[in-house]
């Protein structure tokens, strides 16, 4: 089965508060390029607990000239008080939203 794209829409994005040159520096400060995926963090999930299908999951792809990485975090607020990694993911999410207004743009796009 194939899916046909019937309509597309392009949106030009630019950071609102930073320059494109400053943008990657902020992501590096938040350790965007070092974060492990959640299941690699010792004791991140307690006994008989794990990925929640009903919770929001944040997935990231990162690449440069020498590396490619994919990682994800589910149910961020469950553990952000015990681990620095989900707290950084929350900050990354908030930073991206502040710079690009992801939530507002998504609502405009999908609710038109």
C-alpha beads as a LAMMPS data file, in Angstrom:
LAMMPS data file: protein, C-alpha beads

112 atoms
111 bonds

1 atom types
1 bond types

-500.0 500.0 xlo xhi
-500.0 500.0 ylo yhi
-500.0 500.0 zlo zhi

Masses

1 110.0

Atoms # bond

1 1 1 0.000 0.000 0.000
2 1 1 1.322 3.441 -0.913
3 1 1 0.309 6.801 0.399
4 1 1 0.070 9.785 -1.914
5 1 1 0.798 13.285 -0.678
6 1 1 -1.973 15.465 -2.045
7 1 1 -0.968 18.810 -0.581
8 1 1 2.138 20.368 0.925
9 1 1 2.854 23.584 2.741
10 1 1 6.269 25.152 3.342
11 1 1 6.980 27.326 6.340
12 1 1 10.203 29.331 6.575
13 1 1 11.707 29.047 10.043
14 1 1 14.189 31.346 11.743
15 1 1 15.036 31.530 15.435
16 1 1 13.185 34.373 17.132
17 1 1 15.755 35.289 19.797
18 1 1 19.099 33.903 18.624
19 1 1 21.075 33.950 15.407
20 1 1 21.580 30.725 13.475
21 1 1 25.203 30.847 14.677
22 1 1 24.152 30.969 18.356
23 1 1 21.466 28.321 17.980
24 1 1 23.691 25.189 17.981
25 1 1 25.714 26.560 20.905
26 1 1 22.578 26.589 23.057
27 1 1 21.740 23.003 22.066
28 1 1 25.280 21.917 22.940
29 1 1 24.952 23.644 26.353
30 1 1 21.883 21.450 26.916
31 1 1 23.945 18.378 25.933
32 1 1 21.689 17.676 22.942
33 1 1 24.522 15.757 21.296
34 1 1 25.360 13.677 24.412
35 1 1 21.983 12.590 25.758
36 1 1 21.480 8.830 25.877
37 1 1 18.138 7.315 25.044
38 1 1 16.122 6.771 28.213
39 1 1 16.458 2.993 28.354
40 1 1 20.277 3.334 28.586
41 1 1 20.069 5.263 31.883
42 1 1 20.592 2.960 34.892
43 1 1 17.518 2.843 37.171
44 1 1 15.574 5.248 34.962
45 1 1 12.702 2.789 34.988
46 1 1 11.793 1.209 38.292
47 1 1 10.800 -2.403 38.824
48 1 1 7.849 -3.442 36.633
49 1 1 7.660 -0.005 35.058
50 1 1 8.646 1.162 31.611
51 1 1 7.577 2.962 28.493
52 1 1 4.037 4.367 28.754
53 1 1 2.109 4.245 25.506
54 1 1 -0.310 6.844 26.817
55 1 1 2.386 9.411 27.626
56 1 1 4.023 11.972 25.339
57 1 1 7.273 10.797 23.793
58 1 1 9.951 13.180 22.548
59 1 1 12.226 11.737 19.881
60 1 1 15.382 13.380 18.555
61 1 1 17.636 12.722 15.603
62 1 1 21.102 14.191 15.639
63 1 1 23.758 14.055 12.955
64 1 1 26.962 15.750 11.995
65 1 1 29.672 14.833 9.508
66 1 1 30.848 11.856 11.574
67 1 1 27.894 10.658 13.654
68 1 1 24.198 9.878 13.613
69 1 1 22.092 9.343 16.723
70 1 1 18.456 8.766 17.577
71 1 1 17.145 8.924 21.128
72 1 1 13.818 9.349 22.871
73 1 1 12.253 10.166 26.219
74 1 1 8.785 9.191 27.394
75 1 1 6.758 10.628 30.269
76 1 1 9.339 13.319 31.074
77 1 1 7.874 14.591 34.314
78 1 1 7.869 11.159 35.928
79 1 1 11.626 11.278 36.532
80 1 1 12.885 14.803 35.893
81 1 1 13.419 15.376 39.625
82 1 1 15.818 12.380 39.857
83 1 1 17.700 12.507 36.548
84 1 1 19.315 15.415 34.707
85 1 1 18.593 13.919 31.265
86 1 1 14.798 14.384 31.166
87 1 1 15.220 17.836 32.697
88 1 1 17.513 18.730 29.779
89 1 1 14.948 17.335 27.330
90 1 1 12.305 19.592 28.901
91 1 1 14.651 22.563 28.480
92 1 1 15.392 21.585 24.852
93 1 1 11.676 21.271 24.110
94 1 1 10.947 24.649 25.714
95 1 1 13.910 26.266 23.928
96 1 1 12.772 24.964 20.511
97 1 1 9.240 26.142 21.177
98 1 1 10.447 29.607 22.224
99 1 1 12.650 29.951 19.130
100 1 1 10.300 28.430 16.552
101 1 1 6.857 28.420 18.189
102 1 1 6.388 24.710 17.373
103 1 1 3.115 24.376 19.237
104 1 1 1.544 27.477 17.699
105 1 1 2.699 26.565 14.183
106 1 1 1.477 22.985 14.521
107 1 1 -1.946 24.143 15.637
108 1 1 -2.141 26.566 12.710
109 1 1 -1.067 23.882 10.262
110 1 1 -3.250 21.040 11.478
111 1 1 -6.318 23.033 12.457
112 1 1 -6.689 25.055 9.258

Bonds

1 1 1 2
2 1 2 3
3 1 3 4
4 1 4 5
5 1 5 6
6 1 6 7
7 1 7 8
8 1 8 9
9 1 9 10
10 1 10 11
11 1 11 12
12 1 12 13
13 1 13 14
14 1 14 15
15 1 15 16
16 1 16 17
17 1 17 18
18 1 18 19
19 1 19 20
20 1 20 21
21 1 21 22
22 1 22 23
23 1 23 24
24 1 24 25
25 1 25 26
26 1 26 27
27 1 27 28
28 1 28 29
29 1 29 30
30 1 30 31
31 1 31 32
32 1 32 33
33 1 33 34
34 1 34 35
35 1 35 36
36 1 36 37
37 1 37 38
38 1 38 39
39 1 39 40
40 1 40 41
41 1 41 42
42 1 42 43
43 1 43 44
44 1 44 45
45 1 45 46
46 1 46 47
47 1 47 48
48 1 48 49
49 1 49 50
50 1 50 51
51 1 51 52
52 1 52 53
53 1 53 54
54 1 54 55
55 1 55 56
56 1 56 57
57 1 57 58
58 1 58 59
59 1 59 60
60 1 60 61
61 1 61 62
62 1 62 63
63 1 63 64
64 1 64 65
65 1 65 66
66 1 66 67
67 1 67 68
68 1 68 69
69 1 69 70
70 1 70 71
71 1 71 72
72 1 72 73
73 1 73 74
74 1 74 75
75 1 75 76
76 1 76 77
77 1 77 78
78 1 78 79
79 1 79 80
80 1 80 81
81 1 81 82
82 1 82 83
83 1 83 84
84 1 84 85
85 1 85 86
86 1 86 87
87 1 87 88
88 1 88 89
89 1 89 90
90 1 90 91
91 1 91 92
92 1 92 93
93 1 93 94
94 1 94 95
95 1 95 96
96 1 96 97
97 1 97 98
98 1 98 99
99 1 99 100
100 1 100 101
101 1 101 102
102 1 102 103
103 1 103 104
104 1 104 105
105 1 105 106
106 1 106 107
107 1 107 108
108 1 108 109
109 1 109 110
110 1 110 111
111 1 111 112
